[in-house]
Each structure stands twice: as structure tokens, then as C-alpha cells.
Amino acid sequence: MKVAVVTVGDELLAGRTTDTNATWLCERLTERGVDVERITTVPDRIGDIARVVNEYRAEYDAVIVTGGLGPTHDDVTMEGVAAALGRSMVEHEDALAWLEEQGYSRQDLTEGTTELPAGAEALHNDVGVAPGAALEGVYVLPGVPAEMRAMFERIEEEFTGTPAAREVVVADEPESALLERIADLRERFDVSIGSYPGEAVRIEIQSDDEETAAAAAAWLRERVDGPDQR
């Protein structure tokens, strides 16, 4: 399963807020064996949201959109998603009924709180008020991290794949000195490789097969200087 993540908010683009939602979602999706192919941040503009969502839903199995939910002037994510899908915004009776069960009355709710794209499934908000929505492979979640995480946990079973086997080899050598051995590793084993320099170089090896990943890591450990080889 291939997924794109879209985070919405002028405050993200201005650097006033750190985008922890995308990192958390990517970690959870990867744990489930889902490939995250894109992470994109867009401003609070209906046209930008609609364009990106429309592009990604044609390319990937699912699109997760976070941020910009609610009835305030700059919460336009639902309208952007509705525009992408060619849907109107309508009062969602299931979303309203659920909130009423939680103790809210119609009078308590700001106008527009329970308006969702026509035909959407309401995703209930166990931590806050504004509902999310799911429609045609697009999942719209709140931007408040606690609300987003709780809502994702309601739907995470819909995101499935084969978790990759992962091994890490640490090398106390310059990254440039390892290039030939890494190239040799790629030729010998059906694995993907990432190298990340720091005080030492961390080489991450991934494969769909656990034995292949382990064999590749063992082969490399024998050929690099590192804590495992001392």
C-alpha cells in the first residue's frame, strides 16, 4: 500500500509550528508495512489543498490530510477536499448525533462544525470536537497532535502492508570510504540501503525477507570497522 501525507497550515510553512504529525504518521504507517511516498505541506488555501489532494489520490492508494479542521475562518481543509472530490459541503447527521451523545447540543456547536463533504464517512474525535472524514481513499484528520493520533488509531487497520525486515550496521569510517562496499552489497543482496553519517556512519539495510536482511548485514559487518567488529 502506497500513501501520501498532506499537512495543512500557514503556521507550518512559516516555521511557527513544528510538523510532528507527519513524522508520527510516517512511523506508524511504516510499522504497518505501508510505503509513504510523499509528504507535502500546503497553506490554508482551498485551491492548493484541492490541487494536491486531487493529484495524490490519483497516484496513491490513500491520502492522509491533517490540519485545518473546524469552523474558524482559516479552517478550510474540508472545503478543499470537497472541491478535490467534486462534492458539496453538507451537514453530517451522524457527526452531529455522535457529538450530541457526548453531551454537546446544536446550540453549543459553532456553525459549520459538522459540515463534511457529501457522502463522507464521519471520523469521530475522541479528544476534541471537530470530526474528521473519509471518502474515496482520502482521510482528513485534525491538526492538533493528540486529536490526530486518537483519530488515526480509529482507522489504522485500513492501512496494511508487509513490514520490512530492518538491520543496522555501524561503521567508524568516513561515508565516502564505504561507497565501494555498499555498491558491492547492493549487487550481492536484494536489499535497500540508506547511510546516515554522524559520529559514526549508520547503515540501514531493509528487505522484504528477514533472512536476506540478516545475511546482508552480516556480510557488511565483516567488512567495516565498527563497534560490532572490535
C-alpha positions, 0 to 999 in steps of 0.5 A: 500500500502506497500513501501520501501525507498532506499537512495543512497550515500557514503556521507550518510553512512559516516555521511557527509550528513544528510538523510532528504529525507527519513524522508520527504518521510516517512511523506508524504507517511504516510499522504497518508495512505501508510505503509513504511516498510523499509528504507535502505541506500546503497553506490554508488555501482551498485551491492548493489543498484541492490541487494536491489532494486531487493529484495524490489520490490519483497516484496513491492508494490513500491520502492522509490530510491533517490540519485545518479542521473546524469552523474558524475562518482559516479552517478550510481543509474540508472545503478543499477536499470537497472541491478535490472530490467534486462534492458539496459541503453538507451537514453530517447527521451522524457527526452531529448525533455522535457529538450530541451523545457526548453531551454537546447540543446544536446550540453549543456547536459553532456553525459549520462544525459538522459540515463534511463533504457529501457522502463522507464517512464521519471520523469521530474525535475522541479528544476534541470536537471537530470530526474528521472524514473519509471518502474515496481513499482520502482521510482528513484528520485534525491538526492538533497532535493528540486529536490526530493520533486518537483519530488515526488509531480509529482507522489504522487497520485500513492501512496494511502492508508487509513490514520490512525486515530492518538491520543496522550496521555501524561503521567508524569510517568516513561515508565516502570510504564505504561507497565501494562496499555498499555498491558491492552489497547492493549487487550481492543482496536484494536489499535497500540501503540508506547511510546516515553519517554522524559520529559514526556512519549508520547503515540501514539495510531493509528487505522484504525477507528477514533472512536476506536482511540478516545475511546482508548485514552480516556480510557488511559487518565483516567488512567495516570497522565498527563497534560490532567488529572490535 
